[in-house]
Amino acid sequence: MHAEDRDAGPRILADMVPIDRDLLTVEEEAIKGTRVMWTMFGGRFLYCDGDSALDLSGPDGESG
């Protein structure tokens, strides 16, 4: 851990995979058409479908 990380306080890293529908409420047949909107792993965005309004570039403008 770097000194600047300790000074900034605790960080929360989230692993998330939001999908385009609520699997608990859609018809069973609709589940197979479920799409991943974006993925986050270790606090970093790794994937974004072309329809989500999400900027995957980092603070320096680099992707990933």
Backbone hydrogen bonds, N-H to C=O, Kabsch-Sander energy under -0.5 kcal/mol:
donor,donor_aa,acceptor,acceptor_aa,energy
5,D,2,H,-0.7
6,R,2,H,-1.6
7,D,3,A,-2.2
8,A,4,E,-1.2
9,G,6,R,-1.0
13,L,11,R,-0.6
16,M,14,A,-0.6
16,M,40,M,-1.8
20,D,35,R,-1.8
23,L,21,R,-0.8
25,T,22,D,-1.6
26,V,22,D,-1.5
30,A,27,E,-1.2
31,I,27,E,-0.7
31,I,28,E,-1.1
33,G,30,A,-1.3
34,T,31,I,-2.0
37,M,18,P,-2.7
38,W,18,P,-0.8
39,T,47,Y,-2.0
40,M,16,M,-2.6
41,F,44,R,-2.6
43,G,14,A,-1.2
44,R,41,F,-1.4
46,L,39,T,-2.3
47,Y,39,T,-1.1
49,D,37,M,-2.7
52,S,49,D,-1.0
54,L,52,S,-1.7
56,L,54,L,-0.8
58,G,62,E,-4.1
61,G,58,G,-2.0
64,G,56,L,-1.2
